[in-house]
Amino acid sequence: MRKFAAGLLLGLILGGSATAIAAGIFGTGALVGWTVTMDGEEVCTDPKVDVSTKEIECE
């Protein structure tokens, strides 16, 4: 059971790391399915993001 729990934890950590790395490498484009909110109000859906300038563009 300990091996299973350790494997599950390692898999979750590796999965999260891969997602973060991929976002940094391929970080420009549309975030399909995402919703941008400000103060609880919806601003836009499917925004465009540019990681190099750290901007989210809503149309």
PQR file with spaces between the fields and no chain letter, atoms N, CA, C, O and H, PARSE charges and radii, in Angstrom:
ATOM       1  N    MET     1       0.817   -1.192    0.000 -0.4000 1.5000
ATOM       2  CA   MET     1       0.000    0.000    0.000 -0.0000 2.0000
ATOM       3  C    MET     1       0.864    1.260    0.000  0.5500 1.7000
ATOM       4  O    MET     1       0.506    2.260   -0.623 -0.5500 1.4000
ATOM       5  N    ARG     2       1.985    1.214    0.689 -0.4000 1.5000
ATOM       6  CA   ARG     2       2.877    2.375    0.719 -0.0000 2.0000
ATOM       7  C    ARG     2       3.469    2.640   -0.659  0.5500 1.7000
ATOM       8  O    ARG     2       3.629    3.793   -1.060 -0.5500 1.4000
ATOM       9  H    ARG     2       2.276    0.402    1.194  0.4000 1.0000
ATOM      10  N    LYS     3       3.796    1.568   -1.386 -0.4000 1.5000
ATOM      11  CA   LYS     3       4.351    1.738   -2.727 -0.0000 2.0000
ATOM      12  C    LYS     3       3.310    2.368   -3.653  0.5500 1.7000
ATOM      13  O    LYS     3       3.646    3.216   -4.480 -0.5500 1.4000
ATOM      14  H    LYS     3       3.666    0.632   -1.060  0.4000 1.0000
ATOM      15  N    PHE     4       2.063    1.960   -3.518 -0.4000 1.5000
ATOM      16  CA   PHE     4       0.992    2.524   -4.326 -0.0000 2.0000
ATOM      17  C    PHE     4       0.838    4.018   -4.028  0.5500 1.7000
ATOM      18  O    PHE     4       0.749    4.829   -4.949 -0.5500 1.4000
ATOM      19  H    PHE     4       1.790    1.271   -2.847  0.4000 1.0000
ATOM      20  N    ALA     5       0.806    4.379   -2.751 -0.4000 1.5000
ATOM      21  CA   ALA     5       0.646    5.776   -2.358 -0.0000 2.0000
ATOM      22  C    ALA     5       1.841    6.611   -2.825  0.5500 1.7000
ATOM      23  O    ALA     5       1.670    7.742   -3.279 -0.5500 1.4000
ATOM      24  H    ALA     5       0.878    3.719   -2.002  0.4000 1.0000
ATOM      25  N    ALA     6       3.041    6.056   -2.713 -0.4000 1.5000
ATOM      26  CA   ALA     6       4.235    6.770   -3.157 -0.0000 2.0000
ATOM      27  C    ALA     6       4.202    6.963   -4.673  0.5500 1.7000
ATOM      28  O    ALA     6       4.550    8.035   -5.170 -0.5500 1.4000
ATOM      29  H    ALA     6       3.180    5.137   -2.344  0.4000 1.0000
ATOM      30  N    GLY     7       3.788    5.935   -5.405 -0.4000 1.5000
ATOM      31  CA   GLY     7       3.681    6.038   -6.860 -0.0000 2.0000
ATOM      32  C    GLY     7       2.629    7.040   -7.279  0.5500 1.7000
ATOM      33  O    GLY     7       2.826    7.792   -8.233 -0.5500 1.4000
ATOM      34  H    GLY     7       3.506    5.065   -5.001  0.4000 1.0000
ATOM      35  N    LEU     8       1.512    7.053   -6.572 -0.4000 1.5000
ATOM      36  CA   LEU     8       0.444    8.010   -6.869 -0.0000 2.0000
ATOM      37  C    LEU     8       0.931    9.437   -6.622  0.5500 1.7000
ATOM      38  O    LEU     8       0.695   10.322   -7.446 -0.5500 1.4000
ATOM      39  H    LEU     8       1.353    6.442   -5.796  0.4000 1.0000
ATOM      40  N    LEU     9       1.587    9.661   -5.530 -0.4000 1.5000
ATOM      41  CA   LEU     9       2.113   10.991   -5.210 -0.0000 2.0000
ATOM      42  C    LEU     9       3.159   11.426   -6.232  0.5500 1.7000
ATOM      43  O    LEU     9       3.145   12.571   -6.685 -0.5500 1.4000
ATOM      44  H    LEU     9       1.778    8.943   -4.861  0.4000 1.0000
ATOM      45  N    LEU    10       4.056   10.532   -6.592 -0.4000 1.5000
ATOM      46  CA   LEU    10       5.075   10.849   -7.587 -0.0000 2.0000
ATOM      47  C    LEU    10       4.427   11.173   -8.939  0.5500 1.7000
ATOM      48  O    LEU    10       4.856   12.105   -9.618 -0.5500 1.4000
ATOM      49  H    LEU    10       4.068    9.602   -6.224  0.4000 1.0000
ATOM      50  N    GLY    11       3.412   10.423   -9.328 -0.4000 1.5000
ATOM      51  CA   GLY    11       2.717   10.678  -10.583 -0.0000 2.0000
ATOM      52  C    GLY    11       2.034   12.031  -10.593  0.5500 1.7000
ATOM      53  O    GLY    11       2.071   12.731  -11.604 -0.5500 1.4000
ATOM      54  H    GLY    11       3.063    9.666   -8.776  0.4000 1.0000
ATOM      55  N    LEU    12       1.414   12.411   -9.488 -0.4000 1.5000
ATOM      56  CA   LEU    12       0.773   13.717   -9.396 -0.0000 2.0000
ATOM      57  C    LEU    12       1.788   14.854   -9.483  0.5500 1.7000
ATOM      58  O    LEU    12       1.547   15.866  -10.141 -0.5500 1.4000
ATOM      59  H    LEU    12       1.384   11.842   -8.667  0.4000 1.0000
ATOM      60  N    ILE    13       2.910   14.678   -8.819 -0.4000 1.5000
ATOM      61  CA   ILE    13       3.953   15.700   -8.849 -0.0000 2.0000
ATOM      62  C    ILE    13       4.528   15.841  -10.253  0.5500 1.7000
ATOM      63  O    ILE    13       4.699   16.959  -10.740 -0.5500 1.4000
ATOM      64  H    ILE    13       3.105   13.856   -8.284  0.4000 1.0000
ATOM      65  N    LEU    14       4.830   14.720  -10.910 -0.4000 1.5000
ATOM      66  CA   LEU    14       5.371   14.766  -12.266 -0.0000 2.0000
ATOM      67  C    LEU    14       4.357   15.355  -13.251  0.5500 1.7000
ATOM      68  O    LEU    14       4.730   16.110  -14.149 -0.5500 1.4000
ATOM      69  H    LEU    14       4.691   13.812  -10.515  0.4000 1.0000
ATOM      70  N    GLY    15       3.093   15.015  -13.086 -0.4000 1.5000
ATOM      71  CA   GLY    15       2.053   15.559  -13.959 -0.0000 2.0000
ATOM      72  C    GLY    15       1.925   17.063  -13.813  0.5500 1.7000
ATOM      73  O    GLY    15       1.805   17.776  -14.809 -0.5500 1.4000
ATOM      74  H    GLY    15       2.790   14.402  -12.357  0.4000 1.0000
ATOM      75  N    GLY    16       1.950   17.546  -12.592 -0.4000 1.5000
ATOM      76  CA   GLY    16       1.882   18.982  -12.356 -0.0000 2.0000
ATOM      77  C    GLY    16       3.110   19.709  -12.876  0.5500 1.7000
ATOM      78  O    GLY    16       3.007   20.814  -13.407 -0.5500 1.4000
ATOM      79  H    GLY    16       2.047   16.966  -11.784  0.4000 1.0000
ATOM      80  N    SER    17       4.268   19.091  -12.724 -0.4000 1.5000
ATOM      81  CA   SER    17       5.502   19.700  -13.218 -0.0000 2.0000
ATOM      82  C    SER    17       5.502   19.783  -14.738  0.5500 1.7000
ATOM      83  O    SER    17       5.899   20.800  -15.307 -0.5500 1.4000
ATOM      84  H    SER    17       4.352   18.193  -12.292  0.4000 1.0000
ATOM      85  N    ALA    18       5.059   18.723  -15.392 -0.4000 1.5000
ATOM      86  CA   ALA    18       5.023   18.715  -16.855 -0.0000 2.0000
ATOM      87  C    ALA    18       4.074   19.786  -17.375  0.5500 1.7000
ATOM      88  O    ALA    18       4.360   20.431  -18.384 -0.5500 1.4000
ATOM      89  H    ALA    18       4.736   17.897  -14.930  0.4000 1.0000
ATOM      90  N    THR    19       2.969   19.977  -16.709 -0.4000 1.5000
ATOM      91  CA   THR    19       2.019   21.008  -17.118 -0.0000 2.0000
ATOM      92  C    THR    19       2.629   22.398  -16.972  0.5500 1.7000
ATOM      93  O    THR    19       2.474   23.237  -17.859 -0.5500 1.4000
ATOM      94  H    THR    19       2.736   19.453  -15.890  0.4000 1.0000
ATOM      95  N    ALA    20       3.308   22.644  -15.879 -0.4000 1.5000
ATOM      96  CA   ALA    20       3.934   23.945  -15.655 -0.0000 2.0000
ATOM      97  C    ALA    20       5.046   24.213  -16.660  0.5500 1.7000
ATOM      98  O    ALA    20       5.179   25.331  -17.158 -0.5500 1.4000
ATOM      99  H    ALA    20       3.434   21.962  -15.158  0.4000 1.0000
ATOM     100  N    ILE    21       5.831   23.209  -16.955 -0.4000 1.5000
ATOM     101  CA   ILE    21       6.917   23.368  -17.929 -0.0000 2.0000
ATOM     102  C    ILE    21       6.348   23.623  -19.319  0.5500 1.7000
ATOM     103  O    ILE    21       6.835   24.492  -20.042 -0.5500 1.4000
ATOM     104  H    ILE    21       5.722   22.301  -16.550  0.4000 1.0000
ATOM     105  N    ALA    22       5.325   22.873  -19.691 -0.4000 1.5000
ATOM     106  CA   ALA    22       4.707   23.042  -21.010 -0.0000 2.0000
ATOM     107  C    ALA    22       4.089   24.429  -21.141  0.5500 1.7000
ATOM     108  O    ALA    22       4.151   25.030  -22.214 -0.5500 1.4000
ATOM     109  H    ALA    22       4.929   22.167  -19.104  0.4000 1.0000
ATOM     110  N    ALA    23       3.504   24.939  -20.086 -0.4000 1.5000
ATOM     111  CA   ALA    23       2.921   26.282  -20.134 -0.0000 2.0000
ATOM     112  C    ALA    23       4.003   27.331  -20.351  0.5500 1.7000
ATOM     113  O    ALA    23       3.769   28.328  -21.034 -0.5500 1.4000
ATOM     114  H    ALA    23       3.453   24.451  -19.214  0.4000 1.0000
ATOM     115  N    GLY    24       5.173   27.119  -19.785 -0.4000 1.5000
ATOM     116  CA   GLY    24       6.270   28.057  -19.982 -0.0000 2.0000
ATOM     117  C    GLY    24       6.850   27.994  -21.379  0.5500 1.7000
ATOM     118  O    GLY    24       7.257   29.017  -21.928 -0.5500 1.4000
ATOM     119  H    GLY    24       5.364   26.308  -19.230  0.4000 1.0000
ATOM     120  N    ILE    25       6.893   26.799  -21.963 -0.4000 1.5000
ATOM     121  CA   ILE    25       7.458   26.634  -23.294 -0.0000 2.0000
ATOM     122  C    ILE    25       6.461   27.052  -24.371  0.5500 1.7000
ATOM     123  O    ILE    25       6.805   27.791  -25.293 -0.5500 1.4000
ATOM     124  H    ILE    25       6.563   25.968  -21.516  0.4000 1.0000
ATOM     125  N    PHE    26       5.238   26.577  -24.249 -0.4000 1.5000
ATOM     126  CA   PHE    26       4.206   26.832  -25.250 -0.0000 2.0000
ATOM     127  C    PHE    26       3.176   27.804  -24.687  0.5500 1.7000
ATOM     128  O    PHE    26       1.975   27.556  -24.792 -0.5500 1.4000
ATOM     129  H    PHE    26       4.958   25.977  -23.499  0.4000 1.0000
ATOM     130  N    GLY    27       3.622   28.895  -24.099 -0.4000 1.5000
ATOM     131  CA   GLY    27       2.746   29.765  -23.344 -0.0000 2.0000
ATOM     132  C    GLY    27       2.059   30.873  -24.098  0.5500 1.7000
ATOM     133  O    GLY    27       1.594   31.831  -23.482 -0.5500 1.4000
ATOM     134  H    GLY    27       4.598   29.096  -24.014  0.4000 1.0000
ATOM     135  N    THR    28       1.978   30.780  -25.398 -0.4000 1.5000
ATOM     136  CA   THR    28       1.298   31.822  -26.152 -0.0000 2.0000
ATOM     137  C    THR    28       0.163   31.189  -26.933  0.5500 1.7000
ATOM     138  O    THR    28       0.361   30.186  -27.618 -0.5500 1.4000
ATOM     139  H    THR    28       2.355   30.001  -25.900  0.4000 1.0000
ATOM     140  N    GLY    29      -1.021   31.764  -26.835 -0.4000 1.5000
ATOM     141  CA   GLY    29      -2.170   31.236  -27.553 -0.0000 2.0000
ATOM     142  C    GLY    29      -3.437   31.461  -26.763  0.5500 1.7000
ATOM     143  O    GLY    29      -3.466   32.234  -25.805 -0.5500 1.4000
ATOM     144  H    GLY    29      -1.183   32.579  -26.278  0.4000 1.0000
ATOM     145  N    ALA    30      -4.482   30.775  -27.178 -0.4000 1.5000
ATOM     146  CA   ALA    30      -5.779   30.924  -26.521 -0.0000 2.0000
ATOM     147  C    ALA    30      -5.939   29.897  -25.411  0.5500 1.7000
ATOM     148  O    ALA    30      -5.508   28.751  -25.536 -0.5500 1.4000
ATOM     149  H    ALA    30      -4.459   30.147  -27.956  0.4000 1.0000
ATOM     150  N    LEU    31      -6.560   30.324  -24.333 -0.4000 1.5000
ATOM     151  CA   LEU    31      -6.881   29.418  -23.226 -0.0000 2.0000
ATOM     152  C    LEU    31      -8.335   28.987  -23.407  0.5500 1.7000
ATOM     153  O    LEU    31      -9.247   29.555  -22.806 -0.5500 1.4000
ATOM     154  H    LEU    31      -6.910   31.255  -24.231  0.4000 1.0000
ATOM     155  N    VAL    32      -8.529   27.985  -24.237 -0.4000 1.5000
ATOM     156  CA   VAL    32      -9.875   27.525  -24.570 -0.0000 2.0000
ATOM     157  C    VAL    32     -10.525   26.905  -23.339  0.5500 1.7000
ATOM     158  O    VAL    32      -9.941   26.039  -22.688 -0.5500 1.4000
ATOM     159  H    VAL    32      -7.788   27.524  -24.725  0.4000 1.0000
ATOM     160  N    GLY    33     -11.734   27.355  -23.029 -0.4000 1.5000
ATOM     161  CA   GLY    33     -12.466   26.828  -21.891 -0.0000 2.0000
ATOM     162  C    GLY    33     -12.230   27.602  -20.600  0.5500 1.7000
ATOM     163  O    GLY    33     -12.830   27.278  -19.575 -0.5500 1.4000
ATOM     164  H    GLY    33     -12.207   28.059  -23.558  0.4000 1.0000
ATOM     165  N    TRP    34     -11.382   28.603  -20.626 -0.4000 1.5000
ATOM     166  CA   TRP    34     -11.089   29.395  -19.445 -0.0000 2.0000
ATOM     167  C    TRP    34     -11.998   30.614  -19.400  0.5500 1.7000
ATOM     168  O    TRP    34     -12.422   31.126  -20.436 -0.5500 1.4000
ATOM     169  H    TRP    34     -10.895   28.866  -21.458  0.4000 1.0000
ATOM     170  N    THR    35     -12.289   31.070  -18.193 -0.4000 1.5000
ATOM     171  CA   THR    35     -13.087   32.271  -17.985 -0.0000 2.0000
ATOM     172  C    THR    35     -12.296   33.228  -17.106  0.5500 1.7000
ATOM     173  O    THR    35     -11.778   32.830  -16.062 -0.5500 1.4000
ATOM     174  H    THR    35     -11.945   30.654  -17.352  0.4000 1.0000
ATOM     175  N    VAL    36     -12.201   34.479  -17.519 -0.4000 1.5000
ATOM     176  CA   VAL    36     -11.509   35.511  -16.745 -0.0000 2.0000
ATOM     177  C    VAL    36     -12.554   36.259  -15.943  0.5500 1.7000
ATOM     178  O    VAL    36     -13.544   36.744  -16.492 -0.5500 1.4000
ATOM     179  H    VAL    36     -12.622   34.802  -18.367  0.4000 1.0000
ATOM     180  N    THR    37     -12.327   36.352  -14.625 -0.4000 1.5000
ATOM     181  CA   THR    37     -13.251   37.083  -13.758 -0.0000 2.0000
ATOM     182  C    THR    37     -12.491   38.169  -13.009  0.5500 1.7000
ATOM     183  O    THR    37     -11.305   38.029  -12.711 -0.5500 1.4000
ATOM     184  H    THR    37     -11.523   35.958  -14.179  0.4000 1.0000
ATOM     185  N    MET    38     -13.202   39.252  -12.711 -0.4000 1.5000
ATOM     186  CA   MET    38     -12.641   40.327  -11.905 -0.0000 2.0000
ATOM     187  C    MET    38     -13.703   40.761  -10.909  0.5500 1.7000
ATOM     188  O    MET    38     -14.808   41.143  -11.293 -0.5500 1.4000
ATOM     189  H    MET    38     -14.166   39.365  -12.953  0.4000 1.0000
ATOM     190  N    ASP    39     -13.367   40.700   -9.652 -0.4000 1.5000
ATOM     191  CA   ASP    39     -14.292   41.037   -8.571 -0.0000 2.0000
ATOM     192  C    ASP    39     -15.584   40.225   -8.659  0.5500 1.7000
ATOM     193  O    ASP    39     -16.667   40.734   -8.370 -0.5500 1.4000
ATOM     194  H    ASP    39     -12.469   40.389   -9.341  0.4000 1.0000
ATOM     195  N    GLY    40     -15.460   38.960   -9.060 -0.4000 1.5000
ATOM     196  CA   GLY    40     -16.610   38.065   -9.128 -0.0000 2.0000
ATOM     197  C    GLY    40     -17.441   38.182  -10.387  0.5500 1.7000
ATOM     198  O    GLY    40     -18.397   37.426  -10.559 -0.5500 1.4000
ATOM     199  H    GLY    40     -14.581   38.546   -9.295  0.4000 1.0000
ATOM     200  N    GLU    41     -17.107   39.107  -11.274 -0.4000 1.5000
ATOM     201  CA   GLU    41     -17.851   39.296  -12.513 -0.0000 2.0000
ATOM     202  C    GLU    41     -17.043   38.751  -13.684  0.5500 1.7000
ATOM     203  O    GLU    41     -15.827   38.931  -13.747 -0.5500 1.4000
ATOM     204  H    GLU    41     -16.330   39.721  -11.134  0.4000 1.0000
ATOM     205  N    GLU    42     -17.728   38.083  -14.612 -0.4000 1.5000
ATOM     206  CA   GLU    42     -17.066   37.519  -15.779 -0.0000 2.0000
ATOM     207  C    GLU    42     -16.648   38.627  -16.735  0.5500 1.7000
ATOM     208  O    GLU    42     -17.466   39.457  -17.133 -0.5500 1.4000
ATOM     209  H    GLU    42     -18.716   37.936  -14.561  0.4000 1.0000
ATOM     210  N    VAL    43     -15.359   38.635  -17.103 -0.4000 1.5000
ATOM     211  CA   VAL    43     -14.831   39.629  -18.021 -0.0000 2.0000
ATOM     212  C    VAL    43     -14.869   39.083  -19.447  0.5500 1.7000
ATOM     213  O    VAL    43     -15.368   39.747  -20.356 -0.5500 1.4000
ATOM     214  H    VAL    43     -14.695   37.961  -16.779  0.4000 1.0000
ATOM     215  N    CYS    44     -14.341   37.869  -19.644 -0.4000 1.5000
ATOM     216  CA   CYS    44     -14.348   37.264  -20.967 -0.0000 2.0000
ATOM     217  C    CYS    44     -14.094   35.766  -20.832  0.5500 1.7000
ATOM     218  O    CYS    44     -13.721   35.275  -19.767 -0.5500 1.4000
ATOM     219  H    CYS    44     -13.935   37.330  -18.906  0.4000 1.0000
ATOM     220  N    THR    45     -14.303   35.057  -21.933 -0.4000 1.5000
ATOM     221  CA   THR    45     -13.991   33.632  -21.988 -0.0000 2.0000
ATOM     222  C    THR    45     -13.002   33.404  -23.126  0.5500 1.7000
ATOM     223  O    THR    45     -12.924   34.198  -24.063 -0.5500 1.4000
ATOM     224  H    THR    45     -14.606   35.456  -22.798  0.4000 1.0000
ATOM     225  N    ASP    46     -12.264   32.332  -23.034 -0.4000 1.5000
ATOM     226  CA   ASP    46     -11.249   31.954  -24.017 -0.0000 2.0000
ATOM     227  C    ASP    46     -10.276   33.095  -24.319  0.5500 1.7000
ATOM     228  O    ASP    46     -10.140   33.497  -25.474 -0.5500 1.4000
ATOM     229  H    ASP    46     -12.327   31.687  -22.273  0.4000 1.0000
ATOM     230  N    PRO    47      -9.592   33.626  -23.289 -0.5600 1.5000
ATOM     231  CA   PRO    47      -8.676   34.749  -23.523  0.2800 2.0000
ATOM     232  C    PRO    47      -7.403   34.292  -24.228  0.5500 1.7000
ATOM     233  O    PRO    47      -7.071   33.106  -24.229 -0.5500 1.4000
ATOM     234  N    LYS    48      -6.706   35.235  -24.820 -0.4000 1.5000
ATOM     235  CA   LYS    48      -5.391   34.979  -25.398 -0.0000 2.0000
ATOM     236  C    LYS    48      -4.351   35.349  -24.355  0.5500 1.7000
ATOM     237  O    LYS    48      -4.514   36.327  -23.626 -0.5500 1.4000
ATOM     238  H    LYS    48      -6.975   36.198  -24.819  0.4000 1.0000
ATOM     239  N    VAL    49      -3.278   34.562  -24.286 -0.4000 1.5000
ATOM     240  CA   VAL    49      -2.247   34.804  -23.288 -0.0000 2.0000
ATOM     241  C    VAL    49      -0.881   34.865  -23.970  0.5500 1.7000
ATOM     242  O    VAL    49      -0.614   34.135  -24.925 -0.5500 1.4000
ATOM     243  H    VAL    49      -3.146   33.768  -24.879  0.4000 1.0000
ATOM     244  N    ASP    50      -0.028   35.747  -23.464 -0.4000 1.5000
ATOM     245  CA   ASP    50       1.351   35.859  -23.925 -0.0000 2.0000
ATOM     246  C    ASP    50       2.242   35.805  -22.692  0.5500 1.7000
ATOM     247  O    ASP    50       2.279   36.745  -21.899 -0.5500 1.4000
ATOM     248  H    ASP    50      -0.245   36.340  -22.689  0.4000 1.0000
ATOM     249  N    VAL    51       2.959   34.692  -22.538 -0.4000 1.5000
ATOM     250  CA   VAL    51       3.764   34.483  -21.337 -0.0000 2.0000
ATOM     251  C    VAL    51       4.971   35.409  -21.306  0.5500 1.7000
ATOM     252  O    VAL    51       5.379   35.850  -20.231 -0.5500 1.4000
ATOM     253  H    VAL    51       2.928   33.928  -23.183  0.4000 1.0000
ATOM     254  N    SER    52       5.554   35.713  -22.469 -0.4000 1.5000
ATOM     255  CA   SER    52       6.738   36.548  -22.481 -0.0000 2.0000
ATOM     256  C    SER    52       6.470   37.939  -21.919  0.5500 1.7000
ATOM     257  O    SER    52       7.330   38.516  -21.253 -0.5500 1.4000
ATOM     258  H    SER    52       5.223   35.355  -23.342  0.4000 1.0000
ATOM     259  N    THR    53       5.284   38.482  -22.182 -0.4000 1.5000
ATOM     260  CA   THR    53       4.926   39.795  -21.635 -0.0000 2.0000
ATOM     261  C    THR    53       4.027   39.691  -20.406  0.5500 1.7000
ATOM     262  O    THR    53       3.680   40.703  -19.796 -0.5500 1.4000
ATOM     263  H    THR    53       4.585   38.014  -22.723  0.4000 1.0000
ATOM     264  N    LYS    54       3.656   38.477  -20.049 -0.4000 1.5000
ATOM     265  CA   LYS    54       2.788   38.202  -18.890 -0.0000 2.0000
ATOM     266  C    LYS    54       1.476   38.960  -18.994  0.5500 1.7000
ATOM     267  O    LYS    54       1.060   39.634  -18.052 -0.5500 1.4000
ATOM     268  H    LYS    54       3.937   37.655  -20.544  0.4000 1.0000
ATOM     269  N    GLU    55       0.819   38.843  -20.161 -0.4000 1.5000
ATOM     270  CA   GLU    55      -0.449   39.532  -20.396 -0.0000 2.0000
ATOM     271  C    GLU    55      -1.535   38.552  -20.799  0.5500 1.7000
ATOM     272  O    GLU    55      -1.285   37.566  -21.491 -0.5500 1.4000
ATOM     273  H    GLU    55       1.157   38.295  -20.926  0.4000 1.0000
ATOM     274  N    ILE    56      -2.741   38.847  -20.351 -0.4000 1.5000
ATOM     275  CA   ILE    56      -3.941   38.135  -20.784 -0.0000 2.0000
ATOM     276  C    ILE    56      -4.796   39.140  -21.533  0.5500 1.7000
ATOM     277  O    ILE    56      -5.151   40.187  -20.991 -0.5500 1.4000
ATOM     278  H    ILE    56      -2.945   39.648  -19.789  0.4000 1.0000
ATOM     279  N    GLU    57      -5.126   38.825  -22.775 -0.4000 1.5000
ATOM     280  CA   GLU    57      -5.885   39.737  -23.613 -0.0000 2.0000
ATOM     281  C    GLU    57      -7.318   39.230  -23.765  0.5500 1.7000
ATOM     282  O    GLU    57      -7.541   38.113  -24.231 -0.5500 1.4000
ATOM     283  H    GLU    57      -4.837   37.974  -23.215  0.4000 1.0000
ATOM     284  N    CYS    58      -8.268   40.043  -23.376 -0.4000 1.5000
ATOM     285  CA   CYS    58      -9.680   39.731  -23.557 -0.0000 2.0000
ATOM     286  C    CYS    58     -10.218   40.563  -24.722  0.5500 1.7000
ATOM     287  O    CYS    58      -9.896   41.743  -24.864 -0.5500 1.4000
ATOM     288  H    CYS    58      -8.086   40.951  -22.997  0.4000 1.0000
ATOM     289  N    GLU    59     -11.028   39.936  -25.533 -0.4000 1.5000
ATOM     290  CA   GLU    59     -11.598   40.661  -26.674 -0.0000 2.0000
ATOM     291  C    GLU    59     -13.056   40.951  -26.439  0.5500 1.7000
ATOM     292  O    GLU    59     -13.710   41.554  -27.290 -0.5500 1.4000
ATOM     293  H    GLU    59     -11.290   38.978  -25.418  0.4000 1.0000
